[in-house]
Amino acid sequence: MMKKKEGGSLKKTFYGFSSWVTKATGKPTAFLLALLSVIIWAAMGHFFNYSETWQLVINTGTTIITFLMIFVIQQSQNRDSTALHLKLNELIAANKDTSNRLMASEDLTEEELEVIKKYYKKISEHPNNESVFASHSLDEAGKDSKNKLESQAGNKSSKTKN
């Protein structure tokens, strides 16, 4: 039996709350309510002589809402990103022809990702770009490219002999 971690209830509550807020604020009704609030605030300006207090109300309200929404949206984005990575990992793991080497690529540094990106770019620059579409892994792409270049070099030398 697994022991329940401390804070698990808080995480579950925050997840439920953030999911609800993300879904609710992503609807047209939420936008219309926000727009209506701004219109009402603007209309009230005349009654408050467009004072600093009148301006402070909208500035404070929007700042607080924006500040809190950052955390709610980030939590939802983190969860979605993790779920997407797990789905991609499942597809990679399920296919016998794919390499598992990039399954944890989200944990690589920017420099490591840049090295891999350059490698894929180099592969894509080979003649007819066939090696990118015909290979299933970095290793296989490298072998395919090397074999293709050797084959082309062999064809050129046999043509010059004839």
Secondary structure as UniProt FT lines:
FT   TURN            6..7
FT   HELIX           8..25
FT   HELIX           28..44
FT   TURN            45..50
FT   HELIX           52..94
FT   TURN            96..97
FT   TURN            101..104
FT   HELIX           105..107
FT   HELIX           110..124
FT   HELIX           127..129
FT   HELIX           130..134
FT   HELIX           138..161
//
